[in-house]
């Protein structure tokens, strides 16, 4: 037998990769049942009949930093460079429901995203950007209801009907308890807010994607590709079932659900993962949750290339990693894509690095031919075998979580958190023992010199200016009216009525994100992780 580079080849999920795949690996394979046609159940080959032959995926670069005005300049630059959708990153205080003048916000204002305290900040953020023709995605969870309300009030100010708005709020708080930590309230009231958003948008903002259920942050925390799908779908089932329990018909809101996945370095596994995800979701929605509308069965997803696979050593190599991850996303059939910048292991993306990242997508779209046919790797023995394997393993995880009583019970028991921690530990150990090789980091690292390009850091004056603007707004508005609206919000929260109209009413009269969140804290309490 010929020598091999190592004894065993595996995917990042630990599945063995065979030397060669053949028809023998596809025994019992039924193309009609397992593949179908693109645009038809089970959507393995894509959710639309002609996929990118009709139009390319949305090129949606994730950006946000410093002040709303500074972020607006970056958005307008990216749109001028051919970006087709916006994706907003918020700073930690905004994610945690804290105004920029809160003591806990000190040092964090505008650092990892844009600071949004008021409707006036939202006005600055989207100045000169046509909300009725640009799709906007906002990565926000615990305070999603407030950010959405600000966006809706901004549309009102411009005379744009809510029915004309097209975009997404992430609104996926369960993954915060297991992967990111930017939660505020306990899980049950958080679910109540989410279902209120689903019901409100179904009636008032019909073209809005009310959730982007995220596996990305689960994967970036250390989960494998299989765990990424399993825990994402476990959370999705919890959301759908919670909405059904409020009386919402699944086919009334499910077509507006979307997903958010990561694309990592094992090219073959990532392509198979995306294909498996479509088939799993279609079966879950139709066969387990009783959805009858084919639109409810479609797994629509945004992909972001992996930040945690990018390294500080020889950062230009990250451009190559991102290109491969982006190509896997496209061959896997994504609807929307963000390509990370080469400097993200070091600092916020500079304008130059963001430009290269966007051009990476555009080169694949216009020059590679990858978008010219649907599911070009469909039918490949290796890809189909990996797709089947991932589906089987994901369904096994889902059964285990169901036996525990569902995602909330699994989170409460720490099961999901422990699985992610164990996988993260194993990943790091493989890097340190060189079982997993990272070019320029733990192999072929010839010493590091100066970073070959300029890094970007938000100016320190941003926090001072943001706090000053917030002070001016709070002292110039009608405080009595604000207090009345906030009191009315508290009453609605205690009554069990849909909370969105009251939040919109508070935003209209310039109540701040922190003030609205404080009312909700008073009613719902805050969540503290149970560490055993």
SULMODA-V980841 format. One record per run of one state. SS is the DSSP state (@ for helix, = for strand, . for the rest). FROM is the first residue (numbers start at 1). TO is the last residue. Records with the same first field share a line. If there is no record, write none. Layout:
BEGIN
SS=FROM-TO ; FROM-TO
END
This chain:
BEGIN
.=1-9 ; 11-15 ; 17-22 ; 27-30 ; 36-50 ; 54-57 ; 64-65 ; 67-67 ; 81-84 ; 91-91 ; 96-102 ; 106-113 ; 115-118 ; 126-134 ; 140-143 ; 158-161 ; 165-166 ; 170-173 ; 181-186 ; 205-208 ; 210-210 ; 215-215 ; 221-224 ; 246-249 ; 264-266 ; 289-293 ; 298-300 ; 306-316 ; 332-335 ; 339-347 ; 349-350 ; 368-380 ; 405-406 ; 413-414 ; 433-438 ; 440-442 ; 444-455 ; 457-460 ; 477-478 ; 496-499 ; 509-512 ; 525-532
==10-10 ; 16-16 ; 58-63 ; 66-66 ; 85-90 ; 114-114 ; 135-139 ; 167-169 ; 209-209 ; 211-214 ; 257-263 ; 301-305 ; 336-338 ; 348-348 ; 439-439 ; 443-443 ; 456-456
@=23-26 ; 31-35 ; 51-53 ; 68-80 ; 92-95 ; 103-105 ; 119-125 ; 144-157 ; 162-164 ; 174-180 ; 187-204 ; 216-220 ; 225-245 ; 250-256 ; 267-288 ; 294-297 ; 317-331 ; 351-367 ; 381-404 ; 407-412 ; 415-432 ; 461-476 ; 479-495 ; 500-508 ; 513-524
END
